[in-house]
Amino acid sequence: MSSSVQQVVKRAKYKSTVKDPGTPGVIKLTRQKVVFKPNDPTSNNKLDVDFRLIKSQKNTKEGSTKPPWLNLVHSQGSYIFEFESFSDLHVCREFAAGIISKPVEAPKVVSDEQLSTAEMTLRMKLLGEDSKLKKIHMELVMSDKLTESEFWATKKVNVI
């Protein structure tokens, strides 16, 4: 699931146990929360939980005789959702996995490195001439896995 997707909304039943027939409604997963709104506005089975409280997830395997369930596990128990299809389950599972697996982000270190015009020109020239280097730069720097300074620090050894 792309990290650019900010939320997923699907029809589902919220179940207190696997034997519970479930409350039909809509589940909305955002980068911060799991929200369930029942179709019946008078129902008390509403849910609004911070994703940081979710420790792990389990789900029904496709091909199983069981319905497509997503079980979001927290320290006090779990939240079980039954989906209309395995494809809906997979979309929600992938989205949740991307959030659950992310560590709490450390504050970004902003480099105070001031580049000379010559250094900047050299970097741009190298990226323009070497498609592999450009691809690696895109994968590491543009996805915030490395800073510009970290990326180029390893390259200076190779260029000099």
N, CA, C and O of each residue as an XYZ file, in Angstrom:
640
protein
N       0.856     -1.173      0.000
C       0.000      0.000      0.000
C       0.894      1.225      0.000
O       1.853      1.315      0.766
N       0.580      2.124     -0.833
C       1.400      3.330     -0.965
C       1.328      4.174      0.299
O       0.277      4.294      0.929
N       2.456      4.750      0.650
C       2.479      5.591      1.845
C       1.748      6.907      1.616
O       1.524      7.666      2.559
N       1.370      7.185      0.358
C       0.656      8.427      0.087
C      -0.831      8.305      0.429
O      -1.514      9.321      0.554
N      -1.343      7.076      0.581
C      -2.741      6.883      0.941
C      -2.918      7.320      2.391
O      -2.229      6.823      3.282
N      -3.838      8.248      2.625
C      -4.011      8.820      3.961
C      -5.106      8.141      4.780
O      -5.109      8.228      6.008
N      -6.039      7.461      4.096
C      -7.096      6.768      4.834
C      -7.720      5.688      3.968
O      -7.611      5.707      2.742
N      -8.379      4.741      4.637
C      -9.118      3.676      3.972
C     -10.492      3.627      4.623
O     -10.608      3.649      5.848
N     -11.533      3.561      3.796
C     -12.900      3.484      4.305
C     -13.572      2.279      3.647
O     -13.589      2.170      2.421
N     -14.131      1.367      4.466
C     -14.779      0.150      3.952
C     -16.000     -0.184      4.801
O     -16.083      0.173      5.976
N     -16.944     -0.878      4.171
C     -18.086     -1.425      4.914
C     -17.588     -2.639      5.698
O     -16.799     -3.438      5.194
N     -18.061     -2.763      6.940
C     -17.639     -3.887      7.778
C     -18.630     -4.061      8.917
O     -19.478     -3.204      9.168
N     -18.501     -5.195      9.600
C     -19.246     -5.415     10.842
C     -18.231     -5.394     11.973
O     -17.180     -6.029     11.889
N     -18.551     -4.659     13.032
C     -17.709     -4.639     14.223
C     -18.231     -5.720     15.150
O     -19.424     -5.759     15.451
N     -17.336     -6.610     15.611
C     -17.737     -7.746     16.436
C     -16.983     -7.715     17.760
O     -15.769     -7.509     17.782
N     -17.696     -7.918     18.859
C     -17.024     -7.971     20.161
C     -16.331     -9.320     20.350
O     -15.331     -9.411     21.061
N     -16.860    -10.367     19.714
C     -16.230    -11.697     19.694
C     -16.464    -12.287     18.304
O     -17.273    -11.764     17.537
N     -15.769    -13.358     17.980
C     -15.974    -13.966     16.663
C     -17.372    -14.567     16.530
O     -17.885    -14.695     15.419
N     -17.992    -14.937     17.649
C     -19.347    -15.510     17.613
C     -20.430    -14.433     17.525
O     -21.561    -14.726     17.137
N     -20.101    -13.211     17.877
C     -21.025    -12.078     17.807
C     -21.453    -11.884     16.343
O     -20.605    -11.889     15.452
N     -22.774    -11.712     16.085
C     -23.203    -11.501     14.696
C     -22.635    -10.204     14.102
O     -22.520    -10.072     12.884
N     -22.288     -9.268     14.957
C     -21.648     -8.040     14.481
C     -22.615     -6.902     14.256
O     -23.809     -7.110     14.041
N     -22.085     -5.705     14.309
C     -22.845     -4.481     14.065
C     -22.405     -3.929     12.716
O     -21.247     -3.541     12.562
N     -23.315     -3.884     11.725
C     -22.929     -3.358     10.414
C     -22.644     -1.861     10.472
O     -23.300     -1.113     11.197
N     -21.662     -1.449      9.701
C     -21.311     -0.040      9.654
C     -20.144      0.208      8.726
O     -19.928     -0.531      7.765
N     -19.393      1.257      9.022
C     -18.258      1.654      8.185
C     -17.019      1.803      9.068
O     -17.058      2.446     10.117
N     -15.919      1.191      8.618
C     -14.638      1.356      9.311
C     -13.806      2.354      8.509
O     -13.727      2.293      7.282
N     -13.197      3.264      9.242
C     -12.312      4.249      8.611
C     -10.970      4.170      9.325
O     -10.877      4.390     10.533
N      -9.932      3.851      8.553
C      -8.578      3.795      9.083
C      -7.828      5.015      8.567
O      -7.744      5.238      7.359
N      -7.288      5.799      9.485
C      -6.442      6.926      9.099
C      -5.058      6.659      9.679
O      -4.868      5.664     10.378
N      -4.112      7.506      9.408
C      -2.755      7.324      9.935
C      -2.740      7.438     11.462
O      -1.806      6.960     12.106
N      -3.771      8.071     12.050
C      -3.803      8.265     13.499
C      -4.816      7.374     14.217
O      -4.591      6.985     15.363
N      -5.939      7.045     13.549
C      -7.048      6.405     14.273
C      -7.713      5.273     13.510
O      -7.604      5.150     12.290
N      -8.414      4.444     14.297
C      -9.352      3.454     13.783
C     -10.716      3.942     14.250
O     -10.956      4.073     15.450
N     -11.609      4.210     13.302
C     -12.938      4.714     13.648
C     -13.977      3.783     13.032
O     -13.893      3.446     11.852
N     -14.960      3.368     13.838
C     -16.075      2.576     13.324
C     -17.363      3.316     13.636
O     -17.617      3.694     14.780
N     -18.175      3.518     12.604
C     -19.481      4.154     12.775
C     -20.553      3.164     12.336
O     -20.587      2.762     11.173
N     -21.433      2.767     13.262
C     -22.499      1.826     12.905
C     -23.520      2.480     11.978
O     -23.729      3.692     12.016
N     -24.155      1.648     11.141
C     -25.220      2.154     10.262
C     -26.374      2.706     11.090
O     -27.003      3.695     10.715
N     -26.648      2.053     12.226
C     -27.715      2.489     13.126
C     -27.154      3.561     14.067
O     -26.341      3.250     14.937
N     -27.578      4.815     13.904
C     -27.027      5.893     14.730
C     -27.311      5.737     16.227
O     -26.648      6.375     17.044
N     -28.287      4.901     16.599
C     -28.600      4.708     18.021
C     -27.730      3.617     18.659
O     -27.765      3.433     19.875
N     -26.962      2.905     17.857
C     -26.110      1.829     18.370
C     -24.974      2.396     19.225
O     -24.432      3.464     18.942
N     -24.635      1.655     20.268
C     -23.527      2.059     21.136
C     -22.192      1.480     20.670
O     -21.161      1.722     21.298
N     -22.201      0.724     19.584
C     -20.973      0.087     19.105
C     -20.149      1.010     18.211
O     -19.734      0.631     17.115
N     -19.923      2.218     18.698
C     -19.047      3.158     17.992
C     -17.632      2.924     18.496
O     -17.428      2.456     19.615
N     -16.667      3.254     17.661
C     -15.275      3.047     18.041
C     -14.444      4.203     17.510
O     -14.604      4.617     16.362
N     -13.567      4.716     18.341
C     -12.644      5.782     17.943
C     -11.376      5.560     18.764
O     -11.285      5.995     19.912
N     -10.396      4.875     18.161
C      -9.210      4.433     18.888
C      -7.947      4.973     18.219
O      -7.824      4.957     16.995
N      -7.034      5.439     19.021
C      -5.743      5.913     18.532
C      -4.937      4.710     18.038
O      -4.809      3.716     18.752
N      -4.394      4.795     16.822
C      -3.638      3.684     16.244
C      -2.419      3.309     17.081
O      -1.948      2.174     17.000
N      -1.897      4.239     17.884
C      -0.729      3.930     18.716
C      -1.043      2.854     19.750
O      -0.127      2.220     20.273
N      -2.336      2.636     20.057
C      -2.724      1.619     21.033
C      -2.776      0.224     20.414
O      -2.805     -0.773     21.136
N      -2.788      0.146     19.085
C      -2.852     -1.144     18.400
C      -1.447     -1.736     18.355
O      -0.513     -1.126     17.835
N      -1.320     -2.945     18.917
C      -0.003     -3.580     19.026
C       0.309     -4.496     17.847
O       1.457     -4.589     17.415
N      -0.719     -5.176     17.326
C      -0.519     -6.111     16.219
C      -1.862     -6.376     15.556
O      -2.891     -5.831     15.955
N      -1.830     -7.220     14.542
C      -3.068     -7.582     13.865
C      -3.012     -9.038     13.427
O      -1.943     -9.611     13.214
N      -4.203     -9.616     13.299
C      -4.351    -10.975     12.786
C      -5.471    -10.902     11.762
O      -6.290     -9.983     11.791
N      -5.505    -11.869     10.862
C      -6.607    -11.886      9.905
C      -6.867    -13.300      9.409
O      -6.016    -14.184      9.513
N      -8.065    -13.489      8.868
C      -8.440    -14.760      8.273
C      -7.646    -14.949      6.992
O      -7.498    -14.017      6.202
N      -7.143    -16.146      6.790
C      -6.426    -16.455      5.551
C      -7.448    -16.690      4.439
O      -8.496    -17.298      4.656
N      -7.123    -16.200      3.258
C      -8.021    -16.393      2.116
C      -8.100    -17.882      1.811
O      -7.089    -18.583      1.854
N      -9.305    -18.368      1.501
C      -9.502    -19.787      1.249
C     -10.001    -20.514      2.487
O     -10.406    -21.674      2.410
N      -9.972    -19.837      3.627
C     -10.458    -20.408      4.877
C     -11.983    -20.498      4.817
O     -12.627    -19.808      4.026
N     -12.546    -21.355      5.662
C     -14.005    -21.446      5.732
C     -14.585    -20.301      6.562
O     -15.796    -20.082      6.576
N     -13.705    -19.575      7.251
C     -14.156    -18.445      8.073
C     -14.327    -17.200      7.209
O     -13.708    -17.082      6.151
N     -15.171    -16.272      7.666
C     -15.341    -15.011      6.933
C     -14.072    -14.155      6.996
O     -13.188    -14.423      7.811
N     -13.974    -13.125      6.140
C     -12.798    -12.242      6.161
C     -12.788    -11.331      7.385
O     -13.442    -10.288      7.403
N     -12.035    -11.740      8.410
C     -11.948    -10.986      9.658
C     -10.590    -10.308      9.770
O      -9.567    -10.864      9.373
N     -10.599     -9.104     10.315
C      -9.371     -8.403     10.700
C      -9.474     -8.183     12.196
O     -10.449     -7.614     12.687
N      -8.458     -8.640     12.917
C      -8.437     -8.565     14.367
C      -7.299     -7.624     14.759
O      -6.128     -7.985     14.642
N      -7.637     -6.429     15.221
C      -6.637     -5.453     15.658
C      -6.436     -5.625     17.160
O      -7.353     -5.392     17.948
N      -5.238     -6.033     17.549
C      -4.946     -6.405     18.931
C      -4.369     -5.210     19.698
O      -3.459     -4.529     19.226
N      -4.924     -4.975     20.893
C      -4.403     -3.942     21.792
C      -4.163     -4.588     23.150
O      -4.469     -5.767     23.330
N      -3.635     -3.858     24.085
C      -3.233     -4.445     25.369
C      -4.407     -4.999     26.178
O      -4.211     -5.894     26.999
N      -5.605     -4.492     25.966
C      -6.770     -4.934     26.738
C      -7.625     -5.970     26.007
O      -8.632     -6.421     26.553
N      -7.252     -6.354     24.793
C      -8.061     -7.295     24.021
C      -7.890     -7.052     22.534
O      -6.775     -6.887     22.040
N      -9.032     -7.034     21.817
C      -8.924     -6.804     20.378
C     -10.222     -6.238     19.814
O     -11.283     -6.310     20.434
N     -10.097     -5.678     18.625
C     -11.240     -5.173     17.863
C     -11.336     -6.052     16.624
O     -10.376     -6.174     15.864
N     -12.504     -6.665     16.425
C     -12.679     -7.589     15.305
C     -13.632     -6.964     14.295
O     -14.709     -6.480     14.642
N     -13.205     -6.989     13.034
C     -14.030     -6.466     11.948
C     -14.210     -7.555     10.905
O     -13.252     -8.217     10.506
N     -15.460     -7.732     10.467
C     -15.755     -8.686      9.401
C     -16.072     -7.891      8.141
O     -16.939     -7.017      8.145
N     -15.361     -8.203      7.067
C     -15.519     -7.468      5.817
C     -16.417     -8.206      4.841
O     -16.672     -9.401      4.992
N     -16.894     -7.478      3.837
C     -17.759     -8.063      2.820
C     -16.974     -8.948      1.862
O     -17.542     -9.848      1.244
N     -15.664     -8.698      1.733
C     -14.849     -9.485      0.803
C     -13.410     -9.562      1.318
O     -12.981     -8.758      2.146
N     -12.681    -10.550      0.803
C     -11.270    -10.656      1.166
C     -10.476     -9.488      0.597
O      -9.476     -9.076      1.186
N     -10.907     -8.950     -0.540
C     -10.168     -7.808     -1.103
C     -10.272     -6.599     -0.174
O      -9.292     -5.874     -0.003
N     -11.447     -6.367      0.431
C     -11.584     -5.275      1.407
C     -10.696     -5.530      2.627
O     -10.050     -4.617      3.141
N     -10.676     -6.785      3.082
C      -9.820     -7.162      4.212
C      -8.357     -6.868      3.891
O      -7.642     -6.291      4.710
N      -7.912     -7.268      2.695
C      -6.506     -7.074      2.317
C      -6.122     -5.600      2.293
O      -5.037     -5.235      2.747
N      -6.996     -4.755      1.772
C      -6.708     -3.316      1.713
C      -6.523     -2.766      3.130
O      -5.568     -2.037      3.400
N      -7.439     -3.119      4.028
C      -7.357     -2.628      5.411
C      -6.159     -3.222      6.141
O      -5.483     -2.525      6.898
N      -5.894     -4.501      5.918
C      -4.757     -5.161      6.569
C      -3.442     -4.501      6.161
O      -2.592     -4.228      7.008
N      -3.275     -4.244      4.860
C      -2.038     -3.622      4.370
C      -1.870     -2.210      4.925
O      -0.773     -1.812      5.316
N      -2.969     -1.459      4.955
C      -2.906     -0.094      5.478
C      -2.508     -0.123      6.954
O      -1.618      0.613      7.380
N      -3.178     -0.984      7.731
C      -2.887     -1.086      9.167
C      -1.455     -1.565      9.400
O      -0.778     -1.074     10.303
N      -0.994     -2.512      8.602
C       0.367     -3.034      8.765
C       1.393     -1.927      8.583
O       2.400     -1.891      9.289
N       1.148     -1.034      7.653
C       2.067      0.070      7.419
C       2.147      1.027      8.590
O       3.175      1.670      8.802
N       1.078      1.124      9.345
C       1.066      2.033     10.492
C       1.593      1.335     11.745
O       2.380      1.911     12.496
N       1.162      0.104     11.965
C       1.586     -0.638     13.155
C       3.095     -0.868     13.132
O       3.744     -0.808     14.176
N       3.657     -1.131     11.954
C       5.085     -1.450     11.865
C       5.981     -0.228     11.952
O       7.184     -0.369     12.171
N       5.426      0.976     11.786
C       6.255      2.181     11.819
C       6.611      2.534     13.248
O       5.730      2.653     14.099
N       7.895      2.703     13.520
C       8.271      3.158     14.855
C       7.864      4.616     15.021
O       7.638      5.329     14.043
N       7.778      5.033     16.242
C       7.482      6.443     16.492
C       8.626      7.238     15.887
O       9.795      7.007     16.194
N       8.272      8.173     15.026
C       9.302      8.896     14.291
C      10.092      9.829     15.192
O       9.537     10.590     15.985
N      11.397      9.743     15.043
C      12.280     10.663     15.754
C      12.225     12.001     15.035
O      11.971     12.047     13.831
N      12.457     13.067     15.743
C      12.448     14.361     15.070
C      13.505     14.384     13.973
O      14.608     13.865     14.144
N      13.156     14.987     12.856
C      14.077     15.053     11.729
C      15.215     16.003     12.028
O      15.037     17.079     12.601
N      16.383     15.567     11.621
C      17.556     16.419     11.753
C      17.698     17.167     10.435
O      17.860     16.564      9.374
N      17.636     18.450     10.521
C      17.780     19.265      9.325
C      19.247     19.613      9.188
O      19.872     20.147     10.104
N      19.783     19.295      8.013
C      21.201     19.562      7.800
C      21.427     21.054      7.619
O      20.677     21.740      6.923
N      22.472     21.532      8.259
C      22.809     22.940      8.085
C      23.971     23.073      7.100
O      24.642     24.102      7.026
N      24.181     21.987      6.344
C      25.257     21.973      5.365
C      24.975     23.005      4.269
O      23.918     22.985      3.639
N      25.921     23.889      4.058
C      25.811     24.878      2.987
C      26.699     24.406      1.846
O      27.910     24.256      2.009
N      26.086     24.173      0.689
C      26.843     23.673     -0.448
C      27.357     24.816     -1.304
O      26.692     25.834     -1.494
N      28.548     24.616     -1.807
C      29.061     25.590     -2.772
C      28.345     25.339     -4.095
O      27.786     24.265     -4.314
N      28.368     26.320     -4.955
C      27.752     26.171     -6.274
C      28.426     25.028     -7.023
O      27.760     24.262     -7.720
N      29.735     24.910     -6.882
C      30.478     23.847     -7.564
C      30.035     22.465     -7.070
O      29.859     21.545     -7.869
N      29.855     22.323     -5.752
C      29.423     21.045     -5.174
C      28.017     20.693     -5.652
O      27.755     19.549     -6.022
N      27.118     21.668     -5.646
C      25.748     21.440     -6.101
C      25.739     21.059     -7.582
O      25.017     20.147     -7.986
N      26.531     21.749     -8.382
C      26.614     21.456     -9.814
C      27.146     20.044    -10.033
O      26.641     19.316    -10.887
N      28.158     19.656     -9.269
C      28.725     18.315     -9.384
C      27.678     17.255     -9.047
O      27.551     16.261     -9.763
N      26.939     17.458     -7.976
C      25.894     16.498     -7.581
C      24.839     16.362     -8.676
O      24.442     15.251     -9.029
N      24.390     17.492     -9.210
C      23.362     17.460    -10.256
C      23.902     16.777    -11.512
O      23.178     16.035    -12.176
N      25.169     17.025    -11.838
C      25.803     16.414    -13.006
C      25.868     14.894    -12.818
O      25.535     14.135    -13.728
N      26.298     14.461    -11.637
C      26.399     13.027    -11.355
C      25.037     12.340    -11.453
O      24.923     11.260    -12.034
N      24.012     12.962    -10.889
C      22.662     12.383    -10.954
C      22.153     12.344    -12.390
O      21.473     11.398    -12.788
N      22.485     13.376    -13.168
C      22.049     13.434    -14.565
C      22.738     12.408    -15.441
O      22.143     11.912    -16.398
N      23.991     12.082    -15.126
C      24.772     11.164    -15.957
C      24.608      9.699    -15.566
O      24.839      8.811    -16.386
N      24.215      9.443    -14.336
C      24.170      8.062    -13.843
C      22.746      7.714    -13.406
O      22.302      8.100    -12.325
N      22.041      6.977    -14.268
C      20.633      6.662    -13.970
C      20.496      5.771    -12.729
O      19.513      5.881    -11.995
N      21.477      4.889    -12.491
C      21.414      4.036    -11.291
C      21.554      4.882    -10.027
O      20.832      4.691     -9.048
N      22.497      5.818    -10.071
C      22.698      6.709     -8.930
C      21.440      7.544     -8.680
O      21.029      7.746     -7.537
N      20.846      8.018     -9.759
C      19.624      8.825     -9.645
C      18.501      7.999     -9.016
O      17.764      8.491     -8.161
N      18.378      6.739     -9.447
C      17.336      5.857     -8.908
C      17.558      5.617     -7.407
O      16.618      5.681     -6.615
N      18.803      5.343     -7.033
C      19.126      5.116     -5.618
C      18.855      6.383     -4.805
O      18.327      6.314     -3.695
N      19.218      7.529     -5.360
C      18.967      8.818     -4.697
C      17.470      8.987     -4.447
O      17.055      9.370     -3.354
N      16.665      8.697     -5.471
C      15.207      8.821     -5.332
C      14.694      7.883     -4.233
O      13.882      8.282     -3.399
N      15.174      6.635     -4.238
C      14.701      5.646     -3.265
C      15.079      6.015     -1.831
O      14.279      5.842     -0.912
N      16.283      6.515     -1.644
C      16.760      6.756     -0.285
C      16.476      8.158      0.237
O      16.003      8.316      1.362
N      16.757      9.167     -0.560
C      16.613     10.541     -0.082
C      15.168     11.017     -0.188
O      14.635     11.601      0.755
N      14.539     10.773     -1.324
C      13.173     11.265     -1.516
C      12.171     10.550     -0.612
O      11.098     11.084     -0.330
N      12.518      9.338     -0.155
C      11.629      8.611      0.759
C      12.033      8.818      2.215
O      11.524      8.139      3.107
N      12.956      9.764      2.455
C      13.394     10.125      3.807
C      14.102      9.005      4.563
O      14.107      9.000      5.794
N      14.701      8.054      3.842
C      15.489      7.025      4.520
C      16.877      7.558      4.857
O      17.482      7.157      5.851
N      17.378      8.468      4.016
C      18.656      9.142      4.260
C      18.482     10.629      3.991
O      17.611     11.033      3.221
N      19.312     11.430      4.625
C      19.324     12.859      4.294
C      20.247     13.040      3.092
O      21.011     12.139      2.748
N      20.173     14.198      2.463
C      21.085     14.515      1.353
C      22.533     14.355      1.811
O      23.348     13.755      1.111
N      22.848     14.894      2.988
C      24.220     14.839      3.508
C      24.693     13.404      3.682
O      25.816     13.067      3.308
N      23.830     12.551      4.252
C      24.203     11.154      4.456
C      24.436     10.453      3.122
O      25.395      9.697      2.965
N      23.551     10.711      2.164
C      23.671     10.084      0.849
C      24.993     10.464      0.186
O      25.736      9.600     -0.279
N      25.277     11.763      0.150
C      26.470     12.228     -0.558
C      27.750     11.943      0.220
O      28.817     11.873     -0.389
N      27.689     11.777      1.527
C      28.892     11.464      2.310
C      29.488     10.142      1.849
O      30.709     10.000      1.781
N      28.634      9.176      1.531
C      29.135      7.879      1.060
C      29.652      7.977     -0.367
O      30.524      7.201     -0.760
N      29.142      8.898     -1.134
C      29.555      9.042     -2.534
C      30.873      9.796     -2.673
O      31.609      9.570     -3.634
N      31.185     10.688     -1.732
C      32.428     11.465     -1.823
C      33.636     10.547     -1.863
O      34.607     10.824     -2.568
N      33.584      9.475     -1.122
C      34.686      8.519     -1.102
C      34.880      7.941     -2.504
O      36.008      7.774     -2.967
N      33.753      7.636     -3.180
C      33.827      7.029     -4.505
C      34.244      8.024     -5.584
O      34.885      7.635     -6.561
N      33.895      9.295     -5.428
C      34.168     10.305     -6.446
C      35.603     10.803     -6.353
O      36.239     11.064     -7.375
N      36.112     10.935     -5.143
C      37.455     11.516     -4.934
C      38.545     10.576     -5.371
O      39.725     10.908     -5.265
